[in-house]
């Protein structure tokens, strides 16, 4: 089994989680500013229903993809009409502002444990979030060596090119690297296509598409022990 030399992380819902701005009440308040009345209680179901918009992409980053996704959430919450585009644009723009998000409690200690083992750490994100200022805002500069965002790179996960770019920047072989994220199709399947190992972080329900051969952790705190015994994929 190759020795693990580097671990890459997804960002949204892996390292950070959104506050009220991106919950049902936040969507509702935004929509009201644009003349739309939506049901905040329908938010979770609307997010699940809109997921197919992202999964049907051609893996090229375009702001329009995420605007369509956000608009679809608004529609499934009961909002329609010309104000939906303006509300979606406002929400999309605010997603890049770090103060709307918080680190999960298990992030810092886990990253420090991995760094203490001599592992190099990196980020691979599909977001338009500026990763340099993200690292500074959350004081992760000393822990993360490499970061690649799809908005700058051009390709979205699970396209293998974005993974390979991160590997090249880290100067590590795919067989010696692990990708950790909350999305089975984007993070685990994408990593495997690039020759890496993938770990699914399921803080809630486990994606039913993940088979028995997928390493699943429930907390980032479980990662150090999980990757120390993970088989080659």
Steps between C-alpha positions, in 0.01 A plus 500: 500500500648838402571732790260791518689824446221752450137554590270731304173636631181632354400830666123557521324260738832324563702769678238773533125525537268791419321711755141631482576696182486174305226326691127517436460827692781660302351398168162625615638842602689535170196408297284750689742777401428407139123473535482122536322302771653160570454233765808483726388159628533359145871584479655159574273321256564771240878456532464126445275558202739746339806273529446356153578842350860473619542133416390555142782746425767443236766551770601845379468777756240759409332738741175435313499140625491612864255779425267244342546273802417781743203612293372143498514492881298824505247354257460184708442719806212662312664804342464592135505805277759761403619546859631143513801581281596800713462300822711217359773746397509654847530161667768385254706815561474466879614136492855627443498709820669304776324669793180315412673169586659326799760226529372169627627431851706199387704681234793665674599210723478254209711711266759552771514125568557424132768769467674362808522168316686675220213494253456785254150645483310665218158622387301420186175693481222546247407834652573850372621573853845668491711239674796723590282730707306196630821362648586835653150558639493163678871510594587186306793646305761302694317171453400504132772492232300490175154618400314470168154640429295404196410863428870575438596161358210463258396142571266380772543190710462215408703583187846341547685811380426704811629217719811462286571873521490480880726194497749675273507809722560276803760296305344175616390187314129421479560161664646678803210742548156494658199722426249567779160655438127487563399420140524142378484583126723808513758408764519121515420406140703795371801407710489139388486600135819698558671202665464630856326346796173651616345538845134597537421729792135435586405734781135414433361215290732288288454533124334171396722489192806443718580130500663287765841570349473872587664624817236700688565717805242680712732769635824647374648390829471140372721573199850442647417145606298431185779583257768322701335168414324579173559252218608604154201567274 
